[in-house]
Amino acid sequence: CAGEYTCQLQPGSLGHEETDAKSYAKWGVDMVKEDWCYSTGFFNKTLHPKELYTRMSKAIAATGSKIQLNMCVWGIDS
């Protein structure tokens, strides 16, 4: 999840994109789906899907692994 928590209130990837991407690569994951749950703010900062999904995309690319990133922006109007 791109936010502070997943939709099931487990820790999300916000602020941990590089660590999570490295873990996915190590585990041999070939597809990651990120939802927009609990992405309303981090230290009271307004967040945008483009910013957070770009962070994860770059972190995944940096691993050198071929991992598909599926992004969901449910609940975002624009």
N, C-alpha and C positions, 0 to 999 in steps of 0.2 A: 504494500500500500504506500502511496506517495506521502501520506500524512504522518502525524505523530503516532497514530494507532491504526490498526487494521479495522475492518468493519466488525470484527469479533473482539475488539479491544485488546488485541495483542500488540506488541511494539511494531511500529511501522518503520519505513525506510528513511523518513525525513531526518537529514543530518547524518545518515549512515549509508549513503548511496554507494560509496567506494567499497566499504567493508562488505555490504550485501552483494554487490556485483562480483567481488572476488570470491565470496562464498558460493554463489551460483555457478561460477566458472569451475571452481574446485569440485563441486558436486556433480558436474557434467550436465547441468540444466540446459535445455535448449530453447525454452520459452518462459518468459516471466510476464504475468499480468499484474498491472498496478491499477488499483482503484483510487478513487478520490476521497475516500472516507477520512474524516478527521484532519482535513487539510485546510482548515479555516484560518489558521495562524500559528506561527512559531515565534515565541517571544513577542507576541502582539503585532506581528508583521503580516500584512495581507499577502497571500500567496496566489500564484497563478499557475494553472496546469502547464503552460508552455515552459515556465522556469523550472518546475520540479521534474517534469518528464525529460527535459533536456539534460538536467543533472544526471539522472539515471542512465539515459542513453549514452552520454559521454563516459560514465563510469563503466558501463558494460563494454563499450568499444575499447576502452583502455585495457581490458583483460585479454584482448586478442581472441576471445572465444566467439563463436557464432551463436549468439543468443537473441532470439526474437523478443522484442518488447511490445506487449499489447497494452494500450493505454485506455482507460475508461474515465470520462469526465462527467459521469452522471451527476446531475444537479447543478451544472454550470450553464448559464444562459447564453454566454457568448464565447 
